[in-house]
Amino acid sequence: MSLANQVETNLVHHNLWSDVKRHEIANYNDTKITILRGKPPAKLETGDEDGSTEWVVPKLMTSKNDMNITEIDNWFVQISQLSDPKIRPLRITIGLVNDDATVVYYFIHDGIVKPRQN
């Protein structure tokens, strides 16, 4: 099963996301990667709009040290071209897949974000 398939399956069947679609984008090093777009069943953060579309980049846990700012910036550029070229997304989610098929999700914000108070 491909990396994108693992994350898509987790989003749909475990996290109950709807309308999950795949998009192939050019990575910063001229390779192609598959990213996912979908709608979570509830807001992921309190400031989110209801029914907002979220973007997820699947990556292997072992490759987390290989990521760099250029690659992450390219994800934001490519996603804005898919949705609205004038507006960069405020955040994307990275879906890190471990060797045992566990998927962990982290937000990657576009710039500095004020910390939340609980």
DSSP file (Angstrom, degrees, kcal/mol; ACC not computed):
  #  RESIDUE AA STRUCTURE BP1 BP2  ACC     N-H-->O    O-->H-N    N-H-->O    O-->H-N    TCO  KAPPA ALPHA  PHI   PSI    X-CA   Y-CA   Z-CA
    1    1 A M              0   0    0      0, 0.0     5,-0.0     0, 0.0     2,-0.0   0.000 360.0 360.0 360.0 135.6    0.0    0.0    0.0
    2    2 A S     >  -     0   0    0      1,-0.1     4,-2.2     4,-0.0     5,-0.2  -0.250 360.0-110.2 -73.5 164.3    1.4    3.4   -0.9
    3    3 A L  H  > S+     0   0    0      1,-0.2     4,-2.1     2,-0.2     5,-0.2   0.915 120.0  50.0 -59.8 -45.7    2.0    6.1    1.6
    4    4 A A  H  > S+     0   0    0      1,-0.2     4,-2.7     2,-0.2    -1,-0.2   0.880 109.0  53.2 -62.8 -37.8   -0.9    8.2    0.3
    5    5 A N  H  > S+     0   0    0      2,-0.2     4,-2.7     1,-0.2    -1,-0.2   0.909 107.9  50.8 -62.8 -42.4   -3.2    5.2    0.5
    6    6 A Q  H  X S+     0   0    0     -4,-2.2     4,-2.0     2,-0.2    -2,-0.2   0.931 114.6  42.1 -61.9 -46.2   -2.2    4.6    4.2
    7    7 A V  H  X S+     0   0    0     -4,-2.1     4,-2.7     2,-0.2    -2,-0.2   0.907 114.6  51.2 -69.6 -40.8   -2.9    8.2    5.2
    8    8 A E  H  X S+     0   0    0     -4,-2.7     4,-2.6    -5,-0.2     5,-0.3   0.924 110.2  49.4 -61.4 -44.4   -6.1    8.4    3.1
    9    9 A T  H  X>S+     0   0    0     -4,-2.7     4,-2.7     1,-0.2     5,-0.6   0.903 112.1  48.7 -60.8 -42.1   -7.4    5.2    4.7
   10   10 A N  I  X>S+     0   0    0     -4,-2.0     5,-2.2    -5,-0.2     4,-1.4   0.914 112.5  47.9 -64.6 -43.3   -6.7    6.5    8.1
   11   11 A L  I  <5S+     0   0    0     -4,-2.7     6,-2.8     3,-0.2    -2,-0.2   0.925 119.7  37.6 -62.8 -44.9   -8.4    9.8    7.4
   12   12 A V  I  <5S+     0   0    0     -4,-2.6     4,-0.2     4,-0.2    -2,-0.2   0.939 128.0  28.3 -75.7 -48.5  -11.5    8.2    6.0
   13   13 A H  I  <5S+     0   0    0     -4,-2.7    -3,-0.2    -5,-0.3    -2,-0.1   0.800 132.3  27.6 -91.0 -30.3  -12.0    5.2    8.2
   14   14 A H  I  <<S+     0   0    0     -4,-1.4    -3,-0.2    -5,-0.6    -4,-0.1   0.863 132.2  31.0 -97.0 -45.9  -10.5    6.2   11.5
   15   15 A N  S   <S-     0   0    0     -5,-2.2    -3,-0.2     2,-0.0    -4,-0.2   0.502  98.3-131.2 -94.9  -4.3  -10.9   10.0   11.5
   16   16 A L        +     0   0    0     -6,-0.3    -4,-0.2    -4,-0.2    -3,-0.1   0.816  41.5 168.6  62.2  37.4  -14.1   10.0    9.5
   17   17 A W        -     0   0    0     -6,-2.8     2,-0.3    23,-0.1     3,-0.2  -0.445  19.6-147.7 -74.0 154.6  -13.1   12.7    7.0
   18   18 A S  E     +A   39   0A   0     21,-2.8    21,-2.7     1,-0.2    -1,-0.0  -0.798  67.6  23.5-119.7 165.5  -15.3   13.2    3.9
   19   19 A D  E    S+     0   0A   0     -2,-0.3     2,-0.5     1,-0.2    -1,-0.2   0.832  73.5 178.9  52.2  40.1  -14.6   14.2    0.3
   20   20 A V  E     +     0   0A   0     -3,-0.2     2,-0.3    18,-0.1    18,-0.2  -0.616   3.2 178.1 -76.9 124.4  -10.9   13.1    0.5
   21   21 A K  E     -A   37   0A   0     16,-2.9    16,-2.3    -2,-0.5     2,-0.3  -0.898  22.3-129.4-126.0 153.7   -9.2   13.7   -2.9
   22   22 A R  E     -A   36   0A   0     -2,-0.3     2,-0.4    14,-0.2    14,-0.2  -0.800  19.2-174.4-103.7 146.3   -5.7   13.1   -4.1
   23   23 A H  E     -A   35   0A   0     12,-2.5    12,-3.2    -2,-0.3     2,-0.5  -0.996  16.2-144.2-137.9 133.5   -3.5   15.7   -5.9
   24   24 A E  E     -A   34   0A   0     -2,-0.4     2,-0.3    10,-0.2    10,-0.2  -0.863  26.2-179.8 -98.0 128.6   -0.1   15.0   -7.4
   25   25 A I  E     -A   33   0A   0      8,-2.9     8,-2.4    -2,-0.5     2,-0.5  -0.859  33.1-105.0-125.0 160.1    2.2   18.0   -7.1
   26   26 A A  E     -A   32   0A   0     -2,-0.3     6,-0.2     6,-0.2    52,-0.1  -0.738  36.7-140.9 -83.0 126.1    5.8   18.7   -8.1
   27   27 A N    >   -     0   0    0      4,-4.0     3,-1.6    -2,-0.5    44,-0.1  -0.374  29.2 -99.6 -80.5 167.3    8.1   18.6   -5.1
   28   28 A Y  T 3  S+     0   0    0      1,-0.3    -1,-0.1     2,-0.1     4,-0.0   0.746 122.5  53.8 -61.4 -24.4   11.0   21.1   -4.8
   29   29 A N  T 3  S-     0   0    0      2,-0.1    -1,-0.3    42,-0.0     3,-0.1   0.008 124.0 -98.6-102.0  27.9   13.5   18.6   -6.1
   30   30 A D  S <  S+     0   0    0     -3,-1.6     2,-0.2     1,-0.3    -2,-0.1   0.659  87.3 121.8  65.6  20.0   11.5   17.8   -9.3
   31   31 A T        -     0   0    0     -4,-0.0    -4,-4.0     0, 0.0     2,-0.4  -0.634  62.3-117.4 -99.0 168.2   10.0   14.6   -7.9
   32   32 A K  E     -A   26   0A   0     -6,-0.2     2,-0.3    -2,-0.2    -6,-0.2  -0.876  29.8-177.8-106.6 139.5    6.2   14.1   -7.6
   33   33 A I  E     -A   25   0A   0     -8,-2.4    -8,-2.9    -2,-0.4     2,-0.5  -0.952  23.3-126.1-130.7 155.7    4.4   13.6   -4.4
   34   34 A T  E     -A   24   0A   0     -2,-0.3     2,-0.3   -10,-0.2   -10,-0.2  -0.884  25.7-174.0-102.5 128.0    0.7   13.0   -3.6
   35   35 A I  E     -A   23   0A   0    -12,-3.2   -12,-2.5    -2,-0.5     2,-0.3  -0.810  14.6-134.6-114.5 161.6   -1.1   15.3   -1.2
   36   36 A L  E     -AB  22  56A   0     20,-3.0    20,-3.0    -2,-0.3     2,-0.4  -0.880  12.5-166.8-119.5 148.1   -4.6   14.9    0.1
   37   37 A R  E     +AB  21  55A   0    -16,-2.3   -16,-2.9    -2,-0.3     2,-0.3  -0.994  27.6 129.8-130.8 138.0   -7.5   17.3    0.5
   38   38 A G  E     - B   0  54A   0     16,-2.1    16,-3.2    -2,-0.4   -19,-0.2  -0.973  50.5 -95.7-169.8-177.2  -10.6   16.7    2.5
   39   39 A K  E     -A   18   0A   0    -21,-2.7   -21,-2.8    -2,-0.3    14,-0.1  -0.965  29.6-142.2-121.5 119.3  -13.1   17.8    5.2
   40   40 A P        -     0   0    0      0, 0.0    11,-0.2     0, 0.0   -23,-0.1  -0.376  25.6-116.3 -72.1 158.4  -12.8   16.6    8.8
   41   41 A P  S    S+     0   0    0      0, 0.0     2,-0.3     0, 0.0   -25,-0.1   0.721  95.6  14.9 -69.9 -19.3  -16.1   15.9   10.6
   42   42 A A  S    S-     0   0    0      8,-0.1     3,-0.0     9,-0.0     8,-0.0  -0.925 101.8 -69.6-145.2 167.8  -15.4   18.8   13.1
   43   43 A K        -     0   0    0     -2,-0.3     3,-0.1     1,-0.1     7,-0.1  -0.325  32.0-151.5 -59.0 141.1  -13.2   21.8   13.4
   44   44 A L  S    S+     0   0    0      1,-0.2     2,-0.3    -4,-0.1    -1,-0.1   0.774  84.2  18.5 -84.8 -28.7   -9.5   20.9   14.0
   45   45 A E  S >  S-     0   0    0      4,-0.1     3,-1.6     1,-0.0    -1,-0.2  -0.949  85.4-111.6-136.2 157.9   -8.9   24.2   15.8
   46   46 A T  T 3  S+     0   0    0     -2,-0.3    -3,-0.1     1,-0.3    -1,-0.0   0.810 114.6  54.6 -62.5 -30.5  -11.4   26.6   17.5
   47   47 A G  T 3  S+     0   0    0      2,-0.0    -1,-0.3    -3,-0.0     2,-0.0   0.514  86.0 109.1 -81.9  -4.1  -10.7   29.4   15.0
   48   48 A D  S <  S-     0   0    0     -3,-1.6     2,-0.2     1,-0.1    -5,-0.1  -0.335  72.0-115.7 -71.8 152.8  -11.5   27.2   11.9
   49   49 A E    >   -     0   0    0      1,-0.1     3,-1.4    -2,-0.0     2,-0.1  -0.591  39.5 -95.0 -81.3 150.3  -14.6   27.6    9.9
   50   50 A D  T 3  S+     0   0    0      1,-0.3    -1,-0.1    -2,-0.2    -8,-0.1  -0.444 108.8  10.7 -63.2 136.0  -17.2   24.8    9.8
   51   51 A G  T 3  S+     0   0    0    -11,-0.2    -1,-0.3     1,-0.2     2,-0.1   0.703  88.7 164.2  70.6  20.7  -16.7   22.5    6.8
   52   52 A S    <   -     0   0    0     -3,-1.4     2,-0.3     1,-0.1    -1,-0.2  -0.409  40.2-113.2 -73.0 148.5  -13.3   24.0    5.9
   53   53 A T        -     0   0    0    -14,-0.1     2,-0.3    -2,-0.1   -14,-0.2  -0.634  31.6-159.5 -81.7 135.3  -11.1   22.1    3.5
   54   54 A E  E     -B   38   0A   0    -16,-3.2   -16,-2.1    -2,-0.3     2,-0.4  -0.868   6.9-142.4-115.9 150.8   -7.8   20.8    5.0
   55   55 A W  E     -B   37   0A   0     -2,-0.3    38,-2.6    36,-0.3     2,-0.4  -0.934  14.4-167.6-114.5 135.4   -4.7   19.7    3.2
   56   56 A V  E     -Bc  36  93A   0    -20,-3.0   -20,-3.0    -2,-0.4    38,-0.2  -0.986   9.3-159.1-128.1 130.3   -2.5   16.8    4.3
   57   57 A V  E     - c   0  94A   0     36,-2.9    38,-2.3    -2,-0.4     2,-0.3  -0.934  18.3-143.0-107.0 112.3    1.0   15.9    3.1
   58   58 A P  E     + c   0  95A   0      0, 0.0     2,-0.3     0, 0.0    38,-0.2  -0.575  29.4 164.6 -75.5 134.2    1.8   12.2    3.8
   59   59 A K  E     - c   0  96A   0     36,-2.5    38,-2.6    -2,-0.3     2,-0.3  -0.985  39.5-107.2-143.8 152.5    5.4   11.5    4.8
   60   60 A L  E >   - c   0  97A   0     -2,-0.3     3,-1.6    36,-0.2     4,-0.2  -0.608  26.3-128.5 -76.6 141.1    7.3    8.6    6.3
   61   61 A M  G >  S+     0   0    0     36,-3.0     3,-1.5    -2,-0.3     4,-0.2   0.862 109.9  58.9 -56.5 -36.5    8.3    9.1   10.0
   62   62 A T  G 3  S+     0   0    0     35,-0.4     3,-0.4     1,-0.3    -1,-0.3   0.680 101.5  55.2 -69.9 -15.7   11.8    8.1    9.0
   63   63 A S  G X> S+     0   0    0     -3,-1.6     3,-1.5     1,-0.2     4,-0.6   0.359  74.8 101.2 -97.7   6.6   12.0   11.0    6.5
   64   64 A K  G X4 S+     0   0    0     -3,-1.5     3,-0.7     1,-0.3    -1,-0.2   0.821  81.2  52.8 -61.5 -29.7   11.1   13.7    9.0
   65   65 A N  G 34 S+     0   0    0     -3,-0.4    -1,-0.3    -4,-0.2    -2,-0.1   0.615 101.0  62.5 -79.9 -11.3   14.8   14.7    9.3
   66   66 A D  G <4 S+     0   0    0     -3,-1.5    -1,-0.2     2,-0.0    -2,-0.2   0.592  81.1 102.5 -88.2 -11.5   15.0   15.1    5.5
   67   67 A M    <<  -     0   0    0     -3,-0.7     2,-0.3    -4,-0.6     3,-0.0  -0.398  49.7-177.9 -72.9 149.4   12.4   17.9    5.3
   68   68 A N     >  -     0   0    0     -2,-0.1     4,-2.2     1,-0.1     5,-0.2  -0.904  42.1 -98.9-140.9 171.7   13.6   21.4    4.9
   69   69 A I  H  > S+     0   0    0     -2,-0.3     4,-2.8     1,-0.2     5,-0.2   0.852 119.5  56.5 -61.2 -37.4   12.2   24.9    4.6
   70   70 A T  H  > S+     0   0    0      2,-0.2     4,-2.0     1,-0.2    -1,-0.2   0.917 109.1  46.1 -61.8 -43.7   12.4   24.9    0.8
   71   71 A E  H  > S+     0   0    0      2,-0.2     4,-1.8    -3,-0.2    -2,-0.2   0.930 114.0  47.4 -64.5 -46.0   10.3   21.7    0.6
   72   72 A I  H  X S+     0   0    0     -4,-2.2     4,-1.7     1,-0.2    -2,-0.2   0.911 111.3  50.8 -64.2 -42.9    7.7   23.0    3.1
   73   73 A D  H  X S+     0   0    0     -4,-2.8     4,-2.2     1,-0.2    -1,-0.2   0.891 107.2  55.4 -60.8 -38.9    7.4   26.4    1.3
   74   74 A N  H  X S+     0   0    0     -4,-2.0     4,-3.0    -5,-0.2     5,-0.2   0.873 102.9  55.6 -62.3 -37.4    6.9   24.5   -2.0
   75   75 A W  H  X S+     0   0    0     -4,-1.8     4,-2.6     1,-0.2     5,-0.2   0.938 108.9  47.1 -59.6 -45.7    3.9   22.6   -0.4
   76   76 A F  H  X S+     0   0    0     -4,-1.7     4,-2.2     2,-0.2    -2,-0.2   0.905 113.9  47.8 -62.5 -41.8    2.3   25.9    0.4
   77   77 A V  H  X S+     0   0    0     -4,-2.2     4,-1.8     2,-0.2    -2,-0.2   0.945 113.9  46.1 -63.7 -48.9    2.9   27.3   -3.1
   78   78 A Q  H  X S+     0   0    0     -4,-3.0     4,-1.4     1,-0.2    -2,-0.2   0.895 112.9  49.8 -63.3 -41.1    1.6   24.2   -4.8
   79   79 A I  H  X S+     0   0    0     -4,-2.6     4,-2.1    -5,-0.2     5,-0.3   0.904 108.4  52.6 -65.9 -40.8   -1.5   24.0   -2.6
   80   80 A S  H  X S+     0   0    0     -4,-2.2     4,-0.9     1,-0.2     7,-0.3   0.868 107.4  53.0 -64.1 -33.7   -2.3   27.7   -3.2
   81   81 A Q  H  < S+     0   0    0     -4,-1.8    -1,-0.2     1,-0.2    -2,-0.2   0.819 110.4  48.2 -68.8 -30.2   -2.1   27.0   -7.0
   82   82 A L  H  < S+     0   0    0     -4,-1.4    -2,-0.2    -3,-0.2    -1,-0.2   0.839 128.1  21.7 -76.2 -33.8   -4.6   24.1   -6.6
   83   83 A S  H  < S-     0   0    0     -4,-2.1    -3,-0.2     1,-0.2    -2,-0.2   0.906 138.5 -19.1-100.8 -63.8   -7.1   26.1   -4.5
   84   84 A D    ><  -     0   0    0     -4,-0.9     3,-2.0     3,-0.4    -1,-0.2  -0.837  50.7-152.8-151.7 107.5   -6.6   29.9   -5.0
   85   85 A P  T 3  S+     0   0    0      0, 0.0    -4,-0.1     0, 0.0    -5,-0.1   0.702  96.2  55.6 -57.9 -20.3   -3.3   31.2   -6.5
   86   86 A K  T 3  S+     0   0    0      1,-0.1     2,-0.5    -6,-0.1    -5,-0.1   0.664 105.7  56.0 -85.4 -16.0   -3.8   34.6   -4.7
   87   87 A I    <   -     0   0    0     -3,-2.0    -3,-0.4    -7,-0.3    -1,-0.1  -0.959  68.3-152.4-126.4 120.5   -4.2   33.0   -1.2
   88   88 A R        -     0   0    0     -2,-0.5   -11,-0.1     1,-0.1   -12,-0.1  -0.648  35.5-104.4 -80.7 144.2   -1.7   30.8    0.6
   89   89 A P        -     0   0    0      0, 0.0     3,-0.1     0, 0.0    -1,-0.1  -0.376  19.7-133.2 -64.5 149.4   -3.2   28.4    3.1
   90   90 A L  S    S-     0   0    0      1,-0.2    20,-2.7    19,-0.1     2,-0.3   0.791  83.3  -4.5 -73.6 -27.7   -2.7   29.4    6.7
   91   91 A R  E     - D   0 109A   0     18,-0.3     2,-0.3   -15,-0.0   -36,-0.3  -0.990  56.9-158.2-158.2 159.2   -1.6   25.9    7.6
   92   92 A I  E     - D   0 108A   0     16,-2.2    16,-3.0    -2,-0.3     2,-0.4  -0.876  23.0-124.3-130.1 167.9   -1.3   22.4    6.2
   93   93 A T  E     -cD  56 107A   0    -38,-2.6   -36,-2.9    -2,-0.3     2,-0.5  -0.941  12.4-148.5-116.7 136.5   -1.1   19.1    8.1
   94   94 A I  E     -cD  57 106A   0     12,-3.0    12,-2.0    -2,-0.4     2,-0.8  -0.905   6.7-153.1-103.0 131.7    1.6   16.6    7.8
   95   95 A G  E     -cD  58 105A   0    -38,-2.3   -36,-2.5    -2,-0.5     2,-0.5  -0.877  11.4-161.1-104.8 101.5    0.6   12.9    8.2
   96   96 A L  E     -cD  59 104A   0      8,-2.9     8,-2.5    -2,-0.8     2,-0.5  -0.740   3.6-155.4 -88.8 122.9    3.7   11.0    9.5
   97   97 A V  E     -cD  60 103A   0    -38,-2.6   -36,-3.0    -2,-0.5   -35,-0.4  -0.866   7.4-152.0-102.6 124.7    3.4    7.3    8.9
   98   98 A N    >   -     0   0    0      4,-3.0     3,-1.9    -2,-0.5     0, 0.0  -0.374  33.3 -99.1 -87.5 170.0    5.4    5.0   11.3
   99   99 A D  T 3  S+     0   0    0      1,-0.3    -1,-0.1     2,-0.1    -2,-0.0   0.790 124.5  55.3 -59.2 -29.8    6.8    1.5   10.4
  100  100 A D  T 3  S-     0   0    0      2,-0.1    -1,-0.3     1,-0.0     3,-0.1   0.232 123.2-104.7 -90.7  14.6    3.9   -0.1   12.3
  101  101 A A  S <  S+     0   0    0     -3,-1.9     2,-0.2     1,-0.3    -2,-0.1   0.495  72.1 147.5  75.4   7.5    1.4    1.9   10.1
  102  102 A T        -     0   0    0     -5,-0.0    -4,-3.0     1,-0.0     2,-0.5  -0.538  35.9-150.8 -68.7 137.6    0.5    4.4   12.9
  103  103 A V  E     -D   97   0A   0     -6,-0.2     2,-0.4    -2,-0.2    -6,-0.2  -0.960  12.7-173.0-115.9 129.0   -0.3    7.8   11.5
  104  104 A V  E     -D   96   0A   0     -8,-2.5    -8,-2.9    -2,-0.5     2,-0.4  -0.964  11.7-148.3-120.3 136.8    0.4   11.0   13.5
  105  105 A Y  E     +D   95   0A   0     -2,-0.4     2,-0.3   -10,-0.2   -10,-0.2  -0.875  15.8 178.1-112.6 137.9   -0.7   14.4   12.4
  106  106 A Y  E     -D   94   0A   0    -12,-2.0   -12,-3.0    -2,-0.4     2,-0.3  -0.991  26.6-123.0-134.1 143.0    1.0   17.7   13.0
  107  107 A F  E     -D   93   0A   0     -2,-0.3     2,-0.5   -14,-0.2   -14,-0.2  -0.624  16.5-162.4 -79.9 142.7    0.1   21.2   11.8
  108  108 A I  E     -D   92   0A   0    -16,-3.0   -16,-2.2    -2,-0.3     2,-0.2  -0.970  15.7-155.0-122.7 112.8    2.6   23.2    9.9
  109  109 A H  E     -D   91   0A   0     -2,-0.5     2,-1.4   -18,-0.2   -18,-0.3  -0.546  20.6-118.9 -89.5 152.6    1.7   26.9    9.9
  110  110 A D  S    S-     0   0    0    -20,-2.7     2,-0.2    -2,-0.2    -1,-0.1  -0.704  84.8 -25.5 -89.3  86.7    2.7   29.4    7.3
  111  111 A G  S    S-     0   0    0     -2,-1.4     2,-0.3     2,-0.1    -2,-0.2  -0.650 109.7 -22.0 105.8-165.0    4.7   31.8    9.5
  112  112 A I        -     0   0    0     -2,-0.2     2,-0.4     0, 0.0    -2,-0.1  -0.658  57.3-164.0 -88.2 135.5    4.5   32.5   13.2
  113  113 A V        -     0   0    0     -2,-0.3     3,-0.1    -4,-0.1    -2,-0.1  -0.967  24.6-114.8-122.6 134.9    1.3   31.8   15.0
  114  114 A K        -     0   0    0     -2,-0.4     0, 0.0     1,-0.1     0, 0.0  -0.461  42.1-107.2 -64.5 133.3    0.4   33.1   18.5
  115  115 A P        -     0   0    0      0, 0.0     2,-0.2     0, 0.0    -1,-0.1  -0.280  32.9-116.8 -62.5 147.3    0.2   30.2   21.0
  116  116 A R        -     0   0    0     -3,-0.1     2,-0.5     2,-0.0    -3,-0.0  -0.524  17.3-137.2 -80.7 151.6   -3.3   29.2   22.2
  117  117 A Q              0   0    0     -2,-0.2    -1,-0.0     1,-0.1     0, 0.0  -0.944 360.0 360.0-106.8 132.1   -4.3   29.5   25.8
  118  118 A N              0   0    0     -2,-0.5    -1,-0.1     0, 0.0    -2,-0.0   0.470 360.0 360.0 -84.2 360.0   -6.2   26.5   27.2
